[in-house]
Structure formats: structure tokens, C-alpha cells
Amino acid sequence: MTGRWRAAALAVVLASATALSGCARNPATGRETLSLISAEQESQMGRQQHPEVLRAFGGAYRDPALQAYVEGIGGALAAQSELAGQPFTFTILDSDIVNAMALPGGYVYVTRGLLSLANSEAELAGVIAHEIGHVTARHSAQRVSQSMIAGLGLAILGAVVDTPGLVDVAGLGAQAFLQKYSRDQEFEADTLGIRYMSRAGYDPAAMASFLDSLRRQAALEARLAGRSPDAVDAFNMMASHPRTVDRVQRAAEVATSGPPGEGRLGADDHLRRIDGMLYGDDPSQGVVRGRQFLHPTLGFAYEVPEGFNLINGRDNVVARHPDGAVIVFDGAPNPGGDMVTYLQRGWARGVRLAAMEPLDVNGMPAATGMTRVDTGAGPMDARLVAIAFDQRAIYRFLFITPPAQTPAWNEPLRRTTYSFRPLGRDEAASVRPHRIDLVQVRPGDTVESLAASLPFERLRLERFQALNGLEPGEPLRPGRLLKTVVQ
């Protein structure tokens, strides 16, 4: 199809789409927007993708009192929106990742990681109100409509003749709706969220204070993972909802346009609500304890060398060293057969491996081999180790080292391989999760003294400050409630 005919055909399709859907004025934003998605179809999208979101983020967090707390906040905010008559569904996700999101049709999610970072009910309300703003502004519907229009050139005649195809949303996955929004859409959701917060009686300045805490938390997570403090994890709220210093300042300007201190904060109320809440890893998904990774449910443990920082992800466990070495650990089904064959024809199929040999790791059959890989940081040596844990599961280490450092890492990484072991029943039962605990500041307490009790090996002070929204050097007022973490 020539450029002229393509442009003409696309114009016909756009005209047809406009005639079918119309440019309606959105009551929340006051703007006219073209959408190929009806409100009923948005609800259908949400219903279809809700189970997918639950699967991707560890399911719903099972705490009826905490769920009722979030539902109460969400319901009060939704009642102040332009969709007050539409049902909303509010869910706490059982994930320590700090994130919040919304699907079309009024499905709003906050993670327990976000609940632990918020320092007041108003801060939590600001996050929920922001997500409601995405729903009322129909940002997801706009994005899906734009994607549909962009793809119409591949099947223009079919799209024009068979108009239901324009709005066939059954094949769209949740990721289509959870991608990051534009800066303008984020600011629009902030503006709408502040509107709903103010109407519901909350202090709108709490939205800005939470964004600032979020920025500090993202920097802390980057440091813990051995990356630049400016780096943002793909699953962090800073990635799905772009948060920058100027955006925090813009939100603060909007939030403080009214009388200062107006509205409810509910700081102590929120802290008491989350007292005892699970913090960090859920033992059913494995836990990091210093340099050890223990999985009481699957029944194994291993330890990484000194200097590595462990991060328990959704699909694997990654340990990074400041010098550039990386350890990636995951699992796979056991297809049967010997481990050398599994390496050659299974995990590393199509890759030329050197120095292949069978191993015995604490009585478990295993195999190893090496190769050279190209990465964004240049060529790296990669050693693969596969261990047959039982008839059902194989667990795998991928050791990545800069070539000049490989000889020095051989022995420490070998010790990590042979540290992999089954957990006994009593040891597995002894693995306890971390939980939020409240402490009331007493005269003489300092940030340093309270942070020293955290059950972590690294960056205790920075973790305590980020958890409580404390600025460096901020003094503590006796009687103030603060969050700490206990095991």
C-alpha cells in the first residue's frame, strides 16, 4: 500500500472510529477525548485482568481488618469522584514491592510494601486518590484506543467492515494497562487525586510528602541492589508512575494551594492499623537473611559470598557485588536424566559450554559448565550450575563474573554452590517473617539508637529513615510513634 493510499485509508478508519465512539467530554478532566472503549468494556477489562494482577503480585494479602481499612479509605474517596455511582474494587496485594496501580473499571491496588512506607492515613489516601484519578480520567482507555488506532493499518478494511473488532479487548493482558503513564497523565491524576482528597477531608499536602518518601525509598533500594541511587527497578512505583523531584515540587505546589495544615493526617491511626503487618519477604516465597536465602516452603537454603547483596525477585533471586559479579538463582521442572545432558540439551541448549563436568552437591546430582557472554557491561564469564533437588525440581545458579576477576571468584562461588542444601523440618519451621512493630520515642532515643535494632546487616540507619519518612538529622520528639521491624 502506497503512503498516499495508507494515509487515505487511515483517515477513513479514524473517521469511522470517531463516528462510532464520538469525542465525549470527560466530566473529571473537562477535556474532550477520543476513546474506542466504552465504560462497559472498561469494566469488562478490569474483571478479566483482575486475576492476572493477583497472580503477578503474590495474590491478595489476607488480613480482613487491613482490607476493610483500605476499602473504607477508597470508598470515601471514590464517593467524591465524578464516578461516585460506579462500583470500585480495592485490593491489598501480598507483595513487598512499593507499588500501586489501577485497571479500567475501577480496580485499584496497593501493595503491603506501600502500606508499610506510608506514614499516615492521608498519605495512603493520596496514593489511592491518585489511582482513582487514573480511572476517572480514563487514561487506560485512552492508551488502549491509541494502540488500536496505531495498529489499524495492518487490517484496515477488516476494521472498517467488522466494527466490533475495533473494541475486541479479550486478548489484552494486564501489562497493557499497567505500563507507565505519561508525565502529563501522572500530573492530571495527581490533580484529580488532590481534588478527591480535599473533598474527603484529608490534608492534600500528604500526597507530596509520600512522593518524597517514595523517591528516597527508590534510592535506598538501588543502593541495596548495588546500583546507582538514580536507578529505578522495573517493578518499583517510580518506574510505573514516573516520580521526579520536579514532579514532587509541582504536586506540593498544588497540594499546598489552600490553607496550610488543612485536612486530616491520621498518622498514629495509620501506624496502629499496620502494626504487626508482614514486612519484606513472605516465607512462602523464600526469605533473605543476611547472606543466606532460605525457602522454608520448598525446603532449601544457600549462602552467597561476603559483599554480595541478595534481592528476592518474583522469578529469581539475584545477588550483586559492587565489583560487578552477579549470581542469579532460579528453579525449573526436572525432566529426568543426568544433569550434564540437562545442561547441554535443556537449560543451555544452543550454547557452547566448556569445562563441563558432573558434580555431587551434598548428595544431589549436579553438573556445571562455562561460557563467555556479551552483556551491556561488556564480555563476561558465565558459569552454569544445575542441581537436581528431587524428582520434580532442578535449582540453578548462574555465576557471572568480569573475566579479569573470574580466577579470584572461583573459590568463593564454589563455596556458594556447595552451600546449597535441604532444610530440615525444624529449621524450616523456625524461619519467621519480618513484621512491622511500633515504638514510642522516649527521652534520649535517637534515630541511630532505634535503627540499630533493625534485623538487617546493611544500611540500618538509611532503612529506618526511609521507613519513617525522616530527613537526615531530623530530631525525634518524645512520645512520637515510629515504625521498626522485628522478626
C-alpha positions as CSV (number, residue, x, y, z in Angstrom):
1,M,0.0,0.0,0.0
2,T,1.4,3.4,-1.0
3,G,1.9,6.1,1.5
4,R,-1.0,8.1,-0.1
5,W,-3.4,5.2,0.0
6,R,-2.3,4.3,3.5
7,A,-3.0,7.8,4.7
8,A,-6.3,7.9,3.0
9,A,-7.4,4.6,4.4
10,L,-6.3,5.5,7.9
11,A,-8.3,8.7,7.6
12,V,-11.4,6.6,6.7
13,V,-10.8,4.4,9.7
14,L,-10.3,7.3,12.1
15,A,-13.4,8.9,10.8
16,S,-15.3,5.7,11.3
17,A,-13.9,5.3,14.8
18,T,-14.9,8.8,15.7
19,A,-18.4,8.3,14.4
20,L,-18.7,5.1,16.4
21,S,-17.4,6.3,19.7
22,G,-17.6,10.1,19.5
23,C,-15.5,12.7,21.3
24,A,-17.1,12.9,24.7
25,R,-16.2,15.5,27.3
26,N,-14.8,13.8,30.4
27,P,-16.5,15.1,33.5
28,A,-13.4,14.7,35.6
29,T,-10.9,16.4,33.3
30,G,-13.2,18.7,31.4
31,R,-11.5,17.7,28.2
32,E,-12.9,16.1,25.1
33,T,-11.1,12.8,24.3
34,L,-11.5,10.2,21.6
35,S,-12.0,6.7,23.1
36,L,-12.8,3.5,21.2
37,I,-13.6,1.8,24.6
38,S,-17.0,2.1,26.3
39,A,-17.5,2.3,30.0
40,E,-19.0,-1.2,29.9
41,Q,-15.9,-2.5,28.1
42,E,-13.6,-0.9,30.7
43,S,-15.5,-2.8,33.4
44,Q,-15.0,-6.0,31.3
45,M,-11.3,-5.4,31.0
46,G,-11.0,-5.0,34.8
47,R,-12.9,-8.1,35.5
48,Q,-10.8,-10.1,33.0
49,Q,-7.4,-8.9,34.2
50,H,-8.0,-8.8,38.0
51,P,-7.0,-12.4,38.4
52,E,-3.9,-11.8,36.3
53,V,-2.8,-8.9,38.6
54,L,-3.3,-11.1,41.7
55,R,-1.2,-13.9,40.2
56,A,1.6,-11.4,39.2
57,F,1.8,-9.8,42.6
58,G,1.5,-12.7,45.1
59,G,-2.3,-12.7,45.5
60,A,-4.4,-10.7,47.9
61,Y,-2.9,-10.0,51.4
62,R,-5.1,-11.9,53.8
63,D,-5.9,-9.5,56.7
64,P,-9.6,-8.7,56.9
65,A,-9.2,-5.7,59.2
66,L,-6.5,-4.2,57.0
67,Q,-8.5,-4.9,53.9
68,A,-11.5,-3.2,55.4
69,Y,-9.3,-0.2,56.3
70,V,-8.2,0.2,52.7
71,E,-11.7,-0.3,51.4
72,G,-13.0,2.4,53.7
73,I,-10.5,4.9,52.5
74,G,-11.0,4.0,48.9
75,G,-14.8,4.1,49.2
76,A,-14.8,7.6,50.8
77,L,-12.5,8.9,48.1
78,A,-14.5,7.3,45.2
79,A,-17.6,8.8,46.6
80,Q,-16.1,12.3,46.0
81,S,-15.2,11.5,42.4
82,E,-17.1,12.0,39.2
83,L,-17.8,8.2,39.1
84,A,-19.4,8.2,42.5
85,G,-22.1,5.8,41.3
86,Q,-19.7,3.3,39.8
87,P,-18.5,0.3,41.9
88,F,-14.8,0.3,42.8
89,T,-12.8,-2.7,43.9
90,F,-9.8,-2.0,46.3
91,T,-7.3,-4.8,46.9
92,I,-4.1,-5.1,49.0
93,L,-1.5,-7.1,47.1
94,D,0.7,-9.5,49.1
95,S,4.0,-8.0,47.7
96,D,6.8,-6.1,49.5
97,I,7.3,-4.1,46.3
98,V,6.2,-0.5,46.9
99,N,3.6,0.0,44.2
100,A,0.1,0.9,43.4
101,M,-1.9,0.6,40.2
102,A,-5.4,0.7,38.7
103,L,-7.2,-1.3,36.0
104,P,-10.1,0.1,33.9
105,G,-13.4,-0.3,35.5
106,G,-12.4,0.8,39.0
107,Y,-10.0,-1.9,40.1
108,V,-7.4,-0.2,42.4
109,Y,-4.5,-2.0,44.0
110,V,-1.9,-1.1,46.7
111,T,0.8,-3.4,47.9
112,R,1.6,-4.1,51.5
113,G,5.1,-2.7,50.8
114,L,3.4,0.6,50.0
115,L,1.3,0.4,53.2
116,S,4.5,0.0,55.2
117,L,6.1,3.0,53.6
118,A,3.1,5.3,54.2
119,N,3.3,7.3,57.4
120,S,-0.3,8.5,57.7
121,E,-3.7,7.7,56.5
122,A,-3.6,10.8,54.4
123,E,-0.5,9.6,52.6
124,L,-2.2,6.3,51.8
125,A,-5.4,8.2,50.8
126,G,-3.2,10.3,48.4
127,V,-2.0,7.2,46.6
128,I,-5.5,5.7,46.3
129,A,-6.9,9.0,45.2
130,H,-4.2,9.2,42.5
131,E,-5.2,5.8,41.2
132,I,-8.8,6.8,41.2
133,G,-7.8,9.8,39.2
134,H,-6.3,7.5,36.5
135,V,-9.7,5.7,36.4
136,T,-11.9,8.8,36.2
137,A,-9.6,10.4,33.6
138,R,-9.8,7.1,31.6
139,H,-6.1,7.1,31.0
140,S,-6.1,3.3,30.3
141,A,-8.9,3.6,27.8
142,Q,-7.0,6.4,26.0
143,R,-3.9,4.3,25.8
144,V,-5.7,1.2,24.5
145,S,-7.5,3.4,21.9
146,Q,-4.2,4.9,20.7
147,S,-2.8,1.4,20.4
148,M,-5.8,0.2,18.4
149,I,-5.5,3.2,16.1
150,A,-1.8,2.6,15.6
151,G,-2.4,-1.0,14.6
152,L,-5.3,-0.3,12.3
153,G,-3.1,0.0,9.2
154,L,-2.5,-3.8,9.3
155,A,-6.1,-4.7,8.8
156,I,-7.9,-1.5,7.8
157,L,-10.7,-3.0,5.7
158,G,-11.5,-5.6,8.3
159,A,-11.6,-3.0,11.0
160,V,-13.9,-0.8,9.0
161,V,-16.3,-3.5,7.9
162,D,-16.3,-5.5,11.2
163,T,-16.5,-2.7,13.7
164,P,-16.7,-4.9,16.8
165,G,-13.0,-5.8,16.1
166,L,-12.2,-2.2,17.0
167,V,-13.1,-2.9,20.6
168,D,-12.1,-6.5,21.0
169,V,-10.3,-6.4,24.3
170,A,-10.4,-10.1,25.3
171,G,-6.8,-10.7,24.2
172,L,-5.3,-7.7,26.0
173,G,-3.1,-8.7,29.0
174,A,-2.8,-6.8,32.3
175,Q,0.6,-5.4,31.2
176,A,-1.2,-3.4,28.5
177,F,-2.9,-1.4,31.3
178,L,-0.1,-1.3,33.9
179,Q,2.6,0.3,31.7
180,K,3.8,3.7,32.9
181,Y,1.7,6.8,32.1
182,S,3.0,10.0,30.5
183,R,4.1,12.8,32.8
184,D,1.0,14.8,31.8
185,Q,-1.3,11.9,32.7
186,E,0.5,11.5,36.0
187,F,0.2,15.1,36.9
188,E,-3.5,15.0,35.8
189,A,-4.0,12.0,38.2
190,D,-2.3,14.0,41.0
191,T,-4.6,17.0,40.4
192,L,-7.7,14.8,40.4
193,G,-6.4,12.9,43.4
194,I,-5.9,16.1,45.4
195,R,-9.4,17.1,44.5
196,Y,-10.8,13.9,45.9
197,M,-8.6,14.0,49.0
198,S,-9.7,17.6,49.8
199,R,-13.3,16.7,49.4
200,A,-13.0,13.7,51.6
201,G,-11.4,15.8,54.4
202,Y,-7.7,14.7,54.1
203,D,-4.7,17.0,54.1
204,P,-3.7,17.1,50.4
205,A,-0.1,18.0,51.3
206,A,0.3,14.3,52.3
207,M,0.5,13.4,48.6
208,A,3.7,15.4,48.2
209,S,5.2,14.0,51.4
210,F,4.6,10.5,50.2
211,L,6.1,11.2,46.8
212,D,9.2,12.4,48.6
213,S,9.3,9.3,50.8
214,L,8.9,7.2,47.6
215,R,11.9,8.9,46.0
216,R,14.1,8.2,49.0
217,Q,12.9,4.6,49.1
218,A,13.8,4.1,45.5
219,A,17.3,5.5,46.0
220,L,17.7,3.1,49.0
221,E,16.6,0.1,47.0
222,A,19.0,1.0,44.3
223,R,21.9,1.2,46.8
224,L,20.9,-2.1,48.4
225,A,20.9,-3.7,44.9
226,G,24.4,-2.3,44.2
227,R,23.1,0.1,41.6
228,S,23.3,3.9,41.3
229,P,20.9,5.7,43.6
230,D,19.4,7.2,40.4
231,A,18.5,3.7,39.1
232,V,14.9,2.6,39.2
233,D,13.8,-1.0,39.5
234,A,11.3,-2.2,36.8
235,F,8.7,-3.1,39.4
236,N,9.1,-0.1,41.6
237,M,6.4,2.6,41.7
238,M,9.0,5.1,40.5
239,A,9.0,3.2,37.2
240,S,5.3,2.6,36.6
241,H,4.5,6.1,37.9
242,P,7.4,8.3,36.9
243,R,8.4,10.3,40.0
244,T,11.0,13.0,39.8
245,V,12.0,15.9,42.0
246,D,10.2,18.5,39.9
247,R,7.1,16.4,39.9
248,V,7.2,16.2,43.8
249,Q,7.6,20.0,43.8
250,R,4.7,20.5,41.3
251,A,2.5,18.3,43.4
252,A,3.5,20.1,46.6
253,E,2.5,23.5,45.0
254,V,-0.9,22.2,44.1
255,A,-1.3,20.4,47.4
256,T,-0.5,23.5,49.4
257,S,-2.5,26.0,47.4
258,G,-5.1,26.0,50.2
259,P,-4.6,27.0,53.9
260,P,-1.6,25.1,55.3
261,G,-2.3,22.1,57.5
262,E,-5.9,21.9,56.4
263,G,-7.4,18.4,56.5
264,R,-6.8,15.2,58.4
265,L,-3.5,13.4,58.5
266,G,-4.3,10.4,60.7
267,A,-0.6,9.5,61.3
268,D,-1.0,7.4,64.5
269,D,-4.2,5.8,63.3
270,H,-2.4,4.5,60.2
271,L,0.6,3.2,62.2
272,R,-1.7,1.3,64.6
273,R,-3.5,-0.2,61.6
274,I,-0.3,-1.7,60.1
275,D,1.2,-2.8,63.4
276,G,2.1,-6.4,63.0
277,M,1.8,-6.4,59.2
278,L,4.1,-8.7,57.3
279,Y,7.2,-6.8,56.2
280,G,9.6,-7.8,53.4
281,D,9.7,-11.3,52.1
282,D,6.8,-13.7,52.6
283,P,8.3,-17.0,53.9
284,S,6.1,-18.9,51.4
285,Q,8.2,-17.2,48.6
286,G,11.6,-17.6,50.4
287,V,13.4,-15.1,52.6
288,V,16.7,-13.3,52.7
289,R,18.5,-13.4,55.9
290,G,21.9,-11.6,55.6
291,R,23.9,-13.5,53.0
292,Q,21.5,-16.5,53.2
293,F,18.5,-17.3,51.1
294,L,16.1,-19.8,52.8
295,H,12.9,-21.2,51.3
296,P,11.0,-23.0,54.1
297,T,8.2,-24.0,51.8
298,L,10.3,-25.6,49.1
299,G,12.8,-26.7,51.7
300,F,16.3,-25.5,50.7
301,A,18.9,-22.9,51.6
302,Y,22.2,-21.5,50.3
303,E,24.6,-18.7,51.1
304,V,26.4,-16.1,48.9
305,P,29.9,-14.8,49.5
306,E,30.8,-11.8,51.6
307,G,30.0,-8.5,49.9
308,F,27.0,-9.7,47.8
309,N,23.6,-8.2,48.3
310,L,20.6,-10.6,47.9
311,I,17.3,-9.5,46.3
312,N,14.4,-11.9,46.2
313,G,12.5,-11.2,43.0
314,R,9.3,-12.6,41.5
315,D,11.1,-15.1,39.2
316,N,14.6,-15.4,40.6
317,V,16.9,-14.4,43.4
318,V,19.7,-12.0,42.3
319,A,22.9,-11.3,44.3
320,R,25.2,-8.4,43.2
321,H,28.7,-7.5,44.2
322,P,29.9,-3.9,43.8
323,D,32.8,-5.2,41.7
324,G,30.4,-6.4,39.0
325,A,29.9,-10.1,39.8
326,V,26.3,-11.3,39.8
327,I,24.6,-14.5,41.0
328,V,21.2,-15.4,39.5
329,F,19.4,-18.3,41.2
330,D,16.1,-19.9,39.9
331,G,14.3,-23.2,39.6
332,A,12.9,-25.3,36.8
333,P,11.0,-28.6,36.4
334,N,13.1,-31.8,36.4
335,P,12.7,-33.6,33.1
336,G,14.7,-36.6,34.3
337,G,18.0,-37.8,33.1
338,D,21.5,-36.8,34.1
339,M,22.5,-33.2,34.8
340,V,25.2,-33.0,32.1
341,T,22.6,-33.8,29.4
342,Y,20.2,-31.3,31.0
343,L,22.8,-28.6,30.7
344,Q,23.6,-29.5,27.0
345,R,20.1,-30.1,25.8
346,G,18.0,-28.2,28.2
347,W,19.0,-25.1,30.1
348,A,21.9,-24.1,27.8
349,R,20.6,-25.6,24.6
350,G,22.3,-24.0,21.6
351,V,25.2,-22.6,23.8
352,R,28.7,-23.9,23.5
353,L,29.8,-24.8,27.0
354,A,33.3,-25.6,28.1
355,A,34.7,-27.4,31.2
356,M,31.5,-29.4,31.6
357,E,31.6,-32.0,34.4
358,P,29.2,-33.8,36.7
359,L,29.1,-32.8,40.4
360,D,27.8,-34.1,43.6
361,V,26.3,-31.3,45.8
362,N,25.6,-32.6,49.2
363,G,24.3,-35.9,47.8
364,M,22.4,-34.3,44.9
365,P,23.4,-34.9,41.3
366,A,24.5,-31.8,39.6
367,A,26.5,-30.5,36.6
368,T,28.5,-27.4,35.6
369,G,29.8,-25.7,32.5
370,M,31.2,-22.3,31.4
371,T,30.8,-19.9,28.5
372,R,31.5,-16.3,27.6
373,V,28.6,-14.0,27.2
374,D,28.2,-10.4,25.9
375,T,26.4,-8.0,28.3
376,G,25.8,-4.3,28.5
377,A,28.9,-4.1,30.7
378,G,31.0,-6.0,28.1
379,P,32.1,-9.6,27.9
380,M,31.5,-11.7,31.0
381,D,32.4,-15.2,32.1
382,A,29.3,-17.3,32.9
383,R,29.4,-20.5,34.9
384,L,26.2,-22.6,35.0
385,V,25.4,-25.0,37.8
386,A,22.3,-27.2,37.8
387,I,21.3,-29.3,40.8
388,A,18.7,-32.0,40.8
389,F,17.0,-31.3,44.1
390,D,14.4,-34.1,43.7
391,Q,12.5,-35.8,41.0
392,R,10.4,-32.7,40.4
393,A,12.7,-29.7,40.7
394,I,16.1,-28.6,39.4
395,Y,17.7,-25.5,41.0
396,R,20.2,-23.4,39.1
397,F,23.0,-21.0,39.7
398,L,24.3,-18.6,37.0
399,F,27.5,-17.1,38.2
400,I,28.5,-14.0,36.1
401,T,32.0,-12.5,36.6
402,P,34.2,-10.0,34.8
403,P,36.9,-12.1,33.0
404,A,39.8,-10.4,34.9
405,Q,38.1,-11.3,38.2
406,T,37.0,-14.9,37.4
407,P,40.0,-16.6,38.9
408,A,39.6,-14.8,42.2
409,W,35.9,-15.6,42.3
410,N,36.3,-19.3,41.6
411,E,36.6,-20.5,45.2
412,P,34.0,-18.2,46.8
413,L,31.4,-19.1,44.1
414,R,32.3,-22.8,44.5
415,R,31.5,-22.5,48.2
416,T,28.1,-21.0,47.3
417,T,27.4,-24.0,45.1
418,Y,28.2,-26.4,47.9
419,S,26.3,-24.4,50.4
420,F,23.1,-25.4,48.7
421,R,21.3,-27.9,50.9
422,P,18.0,-29.2,52.0
423,L,16.4,-27.6,55.0
424,G,15.4,-29.8,57.9
425,R,11.8,-29.7,59.1
426,D,12.7,-28.0,62.4
427,E,14.9,-25.4,60.6
428,A,12.2,-24.7,58.1
429,A,9.7,-24.2,60.8
430,S,12.0,-21.8,62.6
431,V,12.1,-19.3,59.7
432,R,10.0,-16.4,60.9
433,P,8.9,-13.4,58.7
434,H,9.7,-9.8,59.5
435,R,6.8,-7.7,60.7
436,I,6.1,-4.0,61.4
437,D,6.4,-3.1,65.0
438,L,5.7,0.3,66.7
439,V,8.0,2.0,69.1
440,Q,7.2,5.2,71.0
441,V,10.1,7.6,71.2
442,R,11.5,8.0,74.8
443,P,13.7,10.8,76.0
444,G,17.3,10.1,74.9
445,D,16.3,8.0,71.9
446,T,18.0,8.9,68.7
447,V,17.5,7.8,65.1
448,E,20.8,5.9,65.4
449,S,19.8,4.0,68.5
450,L,16.4,3.0,67.2
451,A,17.8,2.0,63.8
452,A,20.4,-0.2,65.5
453,S,17.7,-2.7,66.4
454,L,16.6,-3.4,62.8
455,P,17.2,-7.1,61.8
456,F,19.3,-6.2,58.8
457,E,23.1,-6.3,58.1
458,R,23.4,-3.2,55.9
459,L,22.2,0.4,55.8
460,R,20.1,0.2,59.0
461,L,20.1,4.0,59.5
462,E,19.0,4.6,56.0
463,R,16.3,1.9,56.1
464,F,14.9,3.4,59.4
465,Q,14.8,6.9,57.9
466,A,13.1,5.8,54.7
467,L,10.6,3.6,56.6
468,N,9.6,6.6,58.8
469,G,9.9,9.4,56.3
470,L,12.7,11.1,58.4
471,E,15.0,13.6,56.9
472,P,18.8,13.2,57.7
473,G,19.5,14.9,61.0
474,E,15.8,15.3,61.9
475,P,15.4,15.2,65.7
476,L,12.9,12.9,67.4
477,R,10.1,14.2,69.6
478,P,9.5,12.1,72.7
479,G,6.1,10.4,72.5
480,R,6.1,10.1,68.7
481,L,5.1,6.7,67.2
482,L,7.6,5.3,64.8
483,K,7.9,2.0,62.8
484,T,10.5,-0.5,63.3
485,V,10.9,-4.1,62.1
486,V,11.1,-7.3,64.2
487,Q,11.4,-10.9,63.5
